[in-house]
Amino acid sequence: MSHKTRIVFTVKETADDVLYLHMEFLDQIPGLQDEPPAFDLKPGTDMAKAKEIANYLNENLAAYRPFPSRPTHGFQTFVK
């Protein structure tokens, strides 16, 4: 079993018009939090820049591993 999920970044807006990036999970992982992470952008970031950042991340990131120290399979990963 893999402990990673494919992801997609979208631009969201708070009630007071502050833009942020929302990372959506595309796969199920046991123990994965219900609410995906949100990333605050620097103050003054406009919609065009926010979309540019989201597009860059979507083009360059393949997956998210919430538990990076867990092996992705059941086999021994190192020699004792």
N, C-alpha and C positions, 0 to 999 in steps of 0.2 A: 504494500500500500504506500502511496506517496503522501507525504505531509506537505504538499504545496497546492496552491490553487492558481488558476489563471486569473488575471485581474484586468480591469479596465478603469481608467480615470475619467471622471466627468467633473464639470464645473458646477458648483452649487452656490447659492446665495443665502446668507442669513437674513433674519427678519429686518435687520438694520442695514441691508444692502452691502454687506461685506462678502466678497467672493472667497471661496475656498475650494480645494480639490477633494473630491470624494473617491475613495478607492473601493470599487465594487468587486466582490468575490464571485467567480463563475463556477467554482467547484465546491463540493462539500468536504470538510475535514473534521474528524472527530475532535471536539474540544475547541473549535474555532469560535471566537467571540461572535455574538449576534450582530453587533453594530460594527461595520467596517470602519477603518481609520479615516480621519479627515485631516487634511493638511492646510494650515493657515498660510495664506500668501502674504507677502510684504504689503504694508499699508500703501494704498494708492495704486495697486495693481488693477489695470482695467480688464474688461472682458476679453479683448483681443489677446492680451498678454497671457491671461489665465488659460484661454483655449490653446495658445501656442505651447504652454508648459504641459498641459494635459496631452496634447498630440505628441509631443516629444517623448513623454513617459510611455504612452501607449505604443509608440514605434520602437522603443528600446528596452522595455522591461517585459519579460515573458511570464513571470510567476512571482508569487509571494510565498515565503516559507515562514509561518508564524512561530514554528518550533525548530529553528535551524540546527540545534544540537541533536535532535532525534534522527536516527538513521532512517532513510527512506525505504529500507527493506529489512528483512529479518536476519540477514547474514552478518557475521562479524566484520567490522570495518577496519580493524587493525589487529596486529599480532601482539599478543601479551608476552 
